[in-house]
Each structure stands twice: as structure tokens, then as C-alpha cells.
Amino acid sequence: PVDMPAIIDVQNVSKVFNVPSVRRNTVREHVLDAFRRHPVERLPVLQDVSFSVTPGETFGIMGRNGCGKSTLLKIVAGIYQPDRGFVSVRAPMTPILELGLGWNPELDAIDNIFLIGSVMGMPLAEIRAAIDEILAFAELERFANLKLQHYSSGMGARLAYAIAFKAVREILILDEIFAVGDEGFQARCKDRYRQLKAEGRTVLLVSHNPLIILEFCDRVILLEQGRIRLEDSPKRVCDAYHHV
């Protein structure tokens, strides 16, 4: 319903990063520059972005690389603070953004499941009961006792998503989730997502893939150079995305 209170409310959000504009080519220049003040270039990443998401809705974000999608997700997740505007999130969330963030490579998969699951708010008893399911989802049963420093990037990504999908709270923030792993793993992710959707979870989803946007999203915004170019149905936004 149109009058349903927003569970995520983003209003007039802007973000600027300061980028050093000095180029250093030699060791001597690096040493001397350590004692100098340098000019910085202001790089606007987001400019006056506003949207709202209602409970149970899957809200999509599309745009070319560099348009501000990841920065926007990190602001909603509370990792970055906006320079202007505000964000209100009215329920607990599980952001799946930086794969492997918080891993201890000296520990094996099971110990890292306890570590990351605890960070994501899972009680220890719940983690203990979910270990076999998480390992099976990630297809890592054979490697449960292998230290993560010996995992490939793909194995680590599968484990991260398997934990996050088990630890999900009322709101789920996904960044290119369906681009990880092989077809079998992607199919399991889609099935798990459909289950969460049926349970009424709210999802903020970034994807470059129009097929994913069309299949899963209720509404979508198209970002272009840090601004919302269009907010509309998945079909209309996907059509516009092809012409950005």
C-alpha cells in the first residue's frame, strides 16, 4: 500500500570524497611530500538522493560502475555517514557488502562461522545448530577444518553468503549476490531469497543483471553520476539502463 510507513527512508543524501590531487613518482618525492600540505580534489559520489522502501518490498538499485551504488548501500548500512541528508532504518538489518570482512584466516571454516555469525547477531546455540546447514549450502563440508588462508576467493564468498543468509534479520542488503559461485550455488541463493521474500523480509538489492532485477524487484532506481535518473518499475528501469 502506498500509505504504508517506510522501513527504509533515504532523504536528500549527498556524499563527497576528498581525493589527493598530487602525483608522486619517486621515493624522494614521497619522502618530501610527507611534510607538505597537499590540495585535494572533491569528488561528488552521491547528490541529493531520496527514496523509501516499504516493509516486505524488494527495492532494486541499478547503474554503471562508479555511479555511487556501493557508497549508497554503505550509507544505508551505517558504514558511511552522509555529508548531507539523512537515513532512517526502522528494523534490524543484515548487510552483505564486503565479503570476508572480519574473517580470521588462521581459523578454519567452523571457527569463522562462530566468529561471523556472532558479529551478525546469531546466538551461539543457533550457530551451533546451523553449522551443517551453512557448510552444505556453501558446498564446503570437505573443507570444514581447513584454515581460511587456504580457501580460494570463491570458497570464501560462498561461505560468507551461506552465513549471512542464515543470519538474516528483517532487512537484507545485497550487493551483486547472484553473481557469486557457479550455477548450482546461484540457484540455492535464489531459492533462499524466495523463501525470505515469502517470509516478508525487506530487501535492498544492487545488481547489474537486468534478469535479476526483473525477476526479484518490486521497484527500482537508476543511478547516474550520483543522482537518481529514474525511479520506476523494473521493466522501465531496465530499459533505461541499456541506454545509460
TIMI-831334 format. One record per residue: residue in one letter; x, z, y of N, C-alpha, C, O, CB in turn. Coordinates in steps of 0.05 Angstrom, whole numbers, plus 5000, padded with zeros to 4 digits. Glycine has a CB too. Example, Ala and Ser with C-alpha at 12.3 -4.5 7.8 and 13.67 -1.06 7.14 Angstrom:
// residues 2
A526451564886524651564910526451564934528551694934522651814911;S525751424955527351434979525851575001526851615023528251144988;
END
This chain:
// residues 244
P501650004976500050005000501750005025503950125026498150245000;V500749875045502349845070502750115084504850155095500949645089;D500750295082500950545096502350765080502450995088498250645104;M503450695056504950895040507450975055508950805065505650775012;P507951245057510351335071512951225058513051195033510451645071;A514851155075517351045065519051255051519151485060518950915088;I520251185029522151365015524951315025526651495024522051324985;I525551075035528051005049527250875076525750685076529850815032;D528350985098527650875124530250825139531751015145525851075140;V530850575146533250505160532350385187530850195188534950285144;Q533350505209532450425235534750375254536350555260530550645246;N534950125263536850045284539750125278541150215295536050165311;V540450085253543150165244545249955252544849715247543250205213;S547350055264549649885272552250015263552450265263549749825302;K554149855255556749965246558949775255558849535251556750005215;V561049895267563349745276565849865263566150115263563549745307;F567649695252570149795242572349705262572249495273570749675214;N574349885265576649825282578949715264579849865247577550075298;V579749475270581849345253584349305270584249185291580849065242;P586649405261589149365276589749075280589448915261591549505261;S590449005304590948715311593848645313594548425322589548645336;V595648825304598548775306599548675279598848785258600049035314;R601148465280602348355255605248445254606748405273602048045254;R606048555230608748645226609948495203608748485181608948955221;N612348375206613548205186616048325173616848235152614147945197;T617348505187619848615177619748915174617949045185622248535195;V621649025158621749315155622249445182621149655188623949395134;R624049335198624649445224622149465242621749665255626849275238;E620549255241618049255257616149475247614849605264616748985256;H616049515221614349725211615250005220613650165228614349715180;V617950045220619050305228618550355258617650565266622050315222;L619150155274618750185303615850215310615150365329619949945318;D614150075296611250085303610050355296607850415306609749865289;A611350515279610250775272610150955297608651155297611950905250;F611750895318611951065342610450935365610751035388614851115349;R608950725361607550595383604550605379603550625357608550305385;R603150595401600250565400599650265398600950105411598850685425;H597750195382597049915377594249855385592450015381597649845349;P593749615395591049535401589549485375590749415354590949285418;V586949525375585249475352583149275359582249265382584049745341;E582249135340580048945343577549075332577449165310580648675330;R575349075348572849175340571348965324570748745334571149275364;L570749035299569348845281566548945275566149125259570948805255;P564548825288561748905282561048815254561148575247559848775303;V560149005238559448945210556348945206555348775192560649155191;L555049125219552149135219551149165248552249305264551049365202;Q548949015254547949025282544849045281543448855274548748765296;D543949285289541049335293539449265268537449115270540049165317;V540149375246538849325220536649535216537049775217540849325196;S534149435210531949615205530249515182529649275180530149635231;F529549695164527649635143526749895130527950105135528849445121;S524649885114523650115100522950045071522249815066521250245114;V523150235053522550185025520550395016520850635022525250205008;T518450315003516350494994516950594965518350454951513650364995;P515850824957516350924930515550724908513450604910514851184926;G517250694889516750514866517350224871516950054854513950544859;E518350164895518949884903521849814896523549984898518449844933;T522249564888524949454885525449274910524149074913525349294858;F527249364927527849234952530549094950532549224945527749434976;G530548834953533048674950534448624976533248604997532348414936;I537148594973538848514996540548284987542048304968540548765006;M540348065002541947824996543647755021543147845043540147584988;G545747595016547447505038550147415027550947515006547747725059;R551447245042554147155034556147385036555647585049554946915050;N558447345023560647545025561347595055561647405070563047455010;G561647855061562447915089560147955108560548005132564147715099;C557647945098555347965116554548255121552948305139552947815104;G555748445106555148735111553548865089552649095093553648755136;K553048735067551348855046552549115035551049315034551048655022;S555049115027556249355015556349585035555949815028559049295004;T557049515060557049725081554349845085554050095088558049605108;L552249685084549549785087548849975064547650185069547549545088;L549549895039548950075017550450335020549350555014549749934991;K552950335029554450575032553350755054553551005052557350515038;I552150635074550850795095548350925084547851165089550150615119;V546750775069544350895057545051115037543751325035542650675042;A547351085023548251285003549551525016550151715003550051154983;G550151505042551351725056554351725055555651925064550351985045;I555551515045558551495044559651435072561651545080559351275024;Y558351255087559051195114556851305132554551335124559450885119;Q557551365157555651435178555251205197557251075204556551695193;P552851135205552450915224553550995252553451235259549550835225;D554350795267555150855295552750885312552751035332556950625305;R550650735306548050765320545850745300546150635278547750545342;G543550855307541250845289541251085270542951265272541150585274;F539351085251539151305232538051205205536750995204537351525243;V538651355185537651305158536351555147537451775149539951205139;S533951535137532551755124531951685095530751485089529951825140;V532951855077532451825048530952075039532052295041535051775032;R528552035028526852265023526652334993524552454985524052215033;A528652274978528652344949531552334939533252204952526852154932;P532152474917534852454906535452174897533752024888535152644882;M538052094899538851824892541251814874542852004874539351664918;T541451594859543851544844545051274853543951064847543251524813;P547151274869548451024877550450924857552251074849549751064905;I550250674849552150554831553650344848552850114849550850424805;L555850424861557150254880560050204873560849984867557050374908;E561650424872564550394867564950464837565150694830566150584885;L565250264821565650314792568250464787570350384798565550044776;G568050664771570450814764571351024784573351164780572750624760;L569751054806570451254826570151534814568051604805568751224851;G572351684814572251954803573251974774573452194763569452054804;W573851744761574951754734577551904734579051914753575351464723;N578152034711580752144705581951974683581152004660580652444698;P583951794689584951614669586451754646586851644625586851414681;E587152014650588552164629586652284608587452384588590152384641;L584052264614581952364596580752144580580751914589579852524611;D579552204557578152004541575351954552574452084571578152084512;A573951774539571251704548569351934548567751974567570151474531;I569452104527567552324525567952524547566052614560567852464498;D570552594553571052774575570252664602569252804619574052844575;N570652404605569752274630566752264633565752264655570951994633;I565352244610562452254611561552524622559752534639561252194583;F562752744612562153004623562853024652561353134668563653224607;L565152914660566052934688564252784706563252894726568952814690;I563652524701562052364719559152444717557752444737562352064712;G558152504693555452594691554852844707552752874719554752654662;S556753034708556453274724556453214753554753324768558753474718;V558153024762558152944790555452814798554552854820560452744795;M554252674779551652544784549352734781547052654783551352304766;G549852984775547753184775546453244748544453374747545653104793;M547653144726546553194700547353474690549753544692547452974680;P545553634679546353884667548053834642547853624629543754054659;L549754024635551553994613550153944587550953784571553354234610;A547954084582546454044558545353764556545253644534544154254556;E544453654578543353384579545553174574545152984560542053324606;I547953224585550253054580550953054550551352844538552653134597;R551153294539551853324511549953164493550753044473551953624503;A547353184499545353044483545352744487544452594470542553154490;A546552654509546452364516548952214508549051974512545852334545;I551052354499553652224494553451984476554451764482555652424483;D552152024453551951804434550451564445551251334441550551894408;E548351624460546751404472548351254493548251014495544251524485;I549951404509551551274530553751094517554150874526552851494548;L555051204497557151044484555950794470557250584471558651214463;A553650824458552350594445551550384466551850144461549950684429;F550450474488549550294509551950124519551749884524548250444533;A554250254522556650124532558249984510560249854515558450324546;E557350014485558749904461561650004460563549844456558749594462;L561950264463564650384463564950604442566650774445565250494491;E563250604422563350814402566150834389567251054385561250774380;R567350604384570050604371572250714389574350784380570750324362;F571750714415573750784435573151044449574151104471574150554455;A571451214437570551454450572851644455572851794475568451594433;N574951644438577151834441579651704453581851814451577851954414;L579251464464581551324476581651394506579551394519581251014473;K584051454516584251514545583451274562583951044554587151594551;L582251324584581251114601583450934612582950714620579551224623;Q585851044614588050874624588650634606589950444614590651054627;H587550644582587950424563585450234562585450044547588550524535;Y583450304577581050134578581449884595582949894615578650294589;S580249664588580149434606578149494629576549684627579349174590;S578249334650576349374672573549334663571749474672576949174695;G573049154644570349104634569349344618566949414620570348864616;M571049474602570249704587569549934606567550084602572449794567;G571149974626570650184646568050134661566550324666572950204666;A567549884668565049824682562649874664560649994674565049524690;R562749804639560449854621559950154618557650244618561049734593;L562150314616561750604613560550714639558850894637564450734608;A561450624662560450724687557450674690555950854697561950604711;Y556550424683553750364686552150514665549850594670553350064683;A553250544641551750694620551250984628549051084623553350684594;I553151104641552751384650550751384673548951544673555451504660;A551051204692549351204715546451154708544651274719550250994736;F545950964689543250904681541951144666539551164666543250654663;K543551314655542551554642542051774662540251944658544451654619;A543751784683543551994703541751934726541552084745546352054713;V540351714725538851614748536751814758535351944742537451344741;R536551844784534652014796532251844806531751634796535852184820;E530951944827528551804836529151534849527651344846526951974855;I531451524863532251274876534851174863536651334858532651314907;L534950914857537350794846538350574864536850404873536750674818;I540950594871542150384889544150234872546050344861543650524913;L543749974870545249794852546649574867545449444884543449674830;D549249544862550749324874551749134852553649194838553149444891;E550448904850551148694831551248804802553148734787553848584838;I549348964795549349094768549248884746550648914726547049284766;F547648674749547248494727549448274725549148074711544548354730;A551648324740553948134738556148254721558348134718555048074766;V555748494709557748624693557348584663555048594654557848924700;G559548534648559348524619558348254609557848064624557548734609;D558048244583557147994570554147984570552748154581558347974541;E553047774557550147734558548647964545546548044554549447474544;G549748074523548448294510548248544527546248674528549948364484;F550448604541550448844559548548794582547048974590553248904569;Q548648554594546748494616543848514607542148614622547348214627;A543348434583540548454572539748744570537448814576540248314545;R541548924561540949204559540449324587538749494590543249354544;C542149244606541749334633538949254644537649414657543949224652;K538149014639535548924648533249074634531349144647535148624643;D533549124608531549274594531349564605529149664609532149284564;R533649684610533649954621532449954649531050134657536550064622;Y533149744665531949734692528849714690527449844705533149494707;R527949544672524949514669523649774662521549844671524349304648;Q525049934645524050194638523850384662521850514666525750324616;L525950384678526050544703523850454722522550614735528750534716;K523550194724521450084742518750174733517050254749521549774742;A518250164706515650254695515150554700512850644702515450194665;E517350704702517150994708516751054737516351284745519651134698;G516750844754516250884782518650934799518451024822514351104786;R521050884789523550914805523650714828522550494826526050894787;T524850804850525350624873528150514870530050664864524850774900;V528450254876531050124872531749964897530149814908531049944847;L534250004906535449834927537549664913539449774902536650004950;L537149404913538649224895540049004912538748854926536949094874;V542748994910544248774921544948574899545948654878546748874936;S544448314905545348114885545647844899544147774918543248084862;H547647684889547847414898546247224881545946984888550847324897;N545147324859543847154840540847124846539347324843544247264812;P539946894855537046864861535246914837533047014841536546584871;L536146864813534446914790533947214786531747294779535846804764;I535947384792535647674791533647764812531847924807538347814794;I534047664836532247734859529447654853527547814858533247604885;L529047414843526347314837525047484815522647534816526347024829;E526547564795525447704772524747994778522748094769527447694749;F526448124794526148414797525048524823524048744824528648544791;C525348374845524848484872521948444881520648244874526748364892;D521048634896518348614909518548494937516948324945517048884910;R520548584952521148474979524148444981525648574967519948655001;V525048275000527948225003528548175032526948075047528747974986;I531048265040532048185066534548005062535948025042532848435083;L534947825081537247655081539047725104538147705127536447345082;L541447825098543347895119545147655126545947505108545148135110;E545647615151547447405161548947515185547747575205545847145168;Q551547535182553347645203552447915213552347965237553547445226;G551648085194550948355200548148395211547448625218552848455220;R546548185213543848215223541848125202542547965184543448045249;I539448225204537348125186536247865196535047845217535048335183;R536747655181535747395188532847355180531347225194537447165176;L532147485157529447445146528747675128530447775113529247175131;E526247775130525147965111522547845101520647795117524648245124;D522347795074520047645064519947675034521247855022520247345072;S518347515021518047514992520647414980522247274993515747334983;P521147484954523647384941523847084942526046984946523647484912;K521746944938521846644937522746534964524546364965519146534930;R521646634986522346525012525146605020526646445032520346625033;V526046845013528746935020530746785003532846705014529047235016;C530146734978532046584961532346294971534546184971531046574932;D530146174980530245904992531945905017533545725020527345804998;A531646105034533246125058536246175052537946075066532146345077;Y536746335031539446405023541046145016543446125022539446594999;H539745955004541145704996541945535021543545355019539345534978;H540845605044541345455069543045605089543345525112538845365081;V544045845081545646005099548345875103550045975118546046295088;
END
